[in-house]
Amino acid sequence: MIRAIHMKKSFLAFIILSAAKVLTSSSQAQTTIYRDPAITQLVEQVSADSLKAHVEKLVSFGTRQTLSGTQGKRGIVPAREWILSKFQEFGRQSGGRLTATIDTWTLQPDGRRVDKVVDMGNVMATLKGTDPSDDRIFLVSGHMDSRVSNVMNSTDDAPGANDDGSGTAAVIELARVMSKQSFPATIIFVTVAGEEQGLLGADHLAQRAVDEKWNLEALLNNDIMGSNNSHDTKLIDNTIVRVFSEGLPGFETDKSAASLRQYGLENDGKARTLARYVKEVGERYVDHLEVRMVYRNDRYLRGGDHTPFVNRGFGAVRITEMNENFQHQHQDLRVENGVDYGDKIEYMDFEYLRKNTAMNLANLANLAKSPTQPQNVTMDVRSLTNTTKLYWQAPKTGKVKGYYILMRETHWPFWQKKFFTDKLGAEMPYSKDNYFFAVQAVSEDGNEGLPVLPKPGMR
C-alpha cells in the first residue's frame, strides 16, 4: 500500500490518502507531519541563554583574528583552547561517545592575507556513530575567527559576536545538547579558523576529508545567523533564515555536463538536494521559522566555509540570517556620525539564534538517525508512457520501515508531494516529462535520509 502525502509550502500539513495502484482521490484523514519525539525533545533543549553565554565568552577574548595568536588572555589561541575545553566537558558527560581535539597545522605566509608563519587549528568534537557498519559523517561548522575593517589588523578589538560568534556558539550548543544522545551515524562539530583570511581552516578540513576518504554526506555551515535586522533597508524579522546552495555542480562539471543536460538535473546537485532537505526538516521541527532557499552558492560575490567542500564534490550549504547589518560586520569599533559601528553582542537576537540552532539540530539528528540511501534507484524508460515506474534496492545499513517517493513539478523549487511505500518499487500516475522524482529511505522511527534521484533504467 502506498500512502500519498501532500506537502504544502510550510511542510506542516499532509493528507493521508487511500491507495489503489498508487492512490485514489478520496481523503481519509488530515493530520500534522510526524515529529520524532526524541528529536523534538532535543530541539527543546537548545537554550537562548546558553547561546548568549557562549557568545559572551567568545567576545571576552578581545580579538579572534587568525593572526592574533596569544596576547595574554586575548587572541585566537586562548579562544580555541576554551572551545576545546567546552567540547571536552560535554565529552565527559557523554559516556565516552564524544571526543574532542584541535586539528593543527602550520601555515606559511602567502603574500596576501597571511604575512607570517601561523600555527592554525580547527577545534573538532566527534560524536561517533553507534552502528559500526554505518560510516556516514554529518558535519556542522562555524568559524571562530573575527576581524575589523582591516583584515590584517590582529591587535584591535574584534568582538565578532555575530560574525561568526553566532555560528561558533551554535556549534558549541549543538555539541552540548546532542552529546547526550547516541546516533547510528557520526556527527562532527567543528569551529574552523582562518575564514576571514581566505577560508583557510575549511579548505584544510575539506582536503582532509578527501585524503582520508570520509563518507561525508552533508555539511551545514553556519555563518552570521544571530541578528534580525538590516541597517539600510530597516527590515526587522526573526522568522526567516536563508540557506544558500549551489545549483549546477562545479565539481567535475565537464565530466557530467552531458548527463546534466540530458536529464535536466541542473537544479538537483548535492547541495541543492541538501538545501531542500534542510528546509523541509527544519520547518517541521522549529515553529515560526521559514527556511528560505536562495539559489546561489553564497551571497553575491562573497564566499563561505562550505565552498571548499562544494568544490571537492561534497553536499554542503551555508546558513545565514535573512537581513545582514553591515554596520555590525567587518567594522572597526567606533561611533561615526552618531552611528555605533562594530560587531557587538548587544545587536544580536538570541531567540532568533536559538531557532536557527534548533533548525540545525533537527536536520543533523534526522540525518544521523536515518538509514543509508536506497541503492540503484532507477526509472523505467523502456517505452514512452504517461506513468512513471521507479525501482530501487534496500540501503546497505539501517532498519528501514519503508520509503518515500518524492515528487515536484519541474519548475517548482522544492518537493511538493511524498508517497510512502514499504515496497522496492512503484508505478506513479504522473509523467516523468512533467515531474522530478526521488526516493529516500525511512527508519522505523520515521527519520528520512537524503533523497536519491533515479537514473534511467532498461530493466
Secondary structure, 3 states (H helix, E strand, C coil): CCEEEECCCCCCEEEEECCCCCCCCCEEEEEECCCCHHHHHHHHHCCHHHHHHHHHHHHCCCECCCCCCCECCECHHHHHHHHHHHHHHHHHCCCCCEEEEEEEEEECCCCCCCCCCEEEEEEEEEECCCCCCCCEEEEEEEECCCCCCCCCCCCCCECCCCCCHHHHHHHHHHHHHHCCCCCCCEEEEEEECCCCCCCHHHHHHHHHHHHCCCEEEEEEEECCCCCCECCCCCCECCCEEEEECCCCCCCCHHHHHHHHHHHCCCCCCHHHHHHHHHHHHHHHHCCCCEEEEECCCCCCCCCCCCHHHHCCCCCEEEEEECCCCHHHCCCCCEEECCEEECCCHHHCCHHHHHHHHHHHHHHHHHHHHCCCCCEEEEEECCCCCCCEEEEEECCCCCCEEEEEEEEEECCCCCCCEEEEECCCEEEECCCCCCEEEEEEEEECCCCECCCECCEEECC
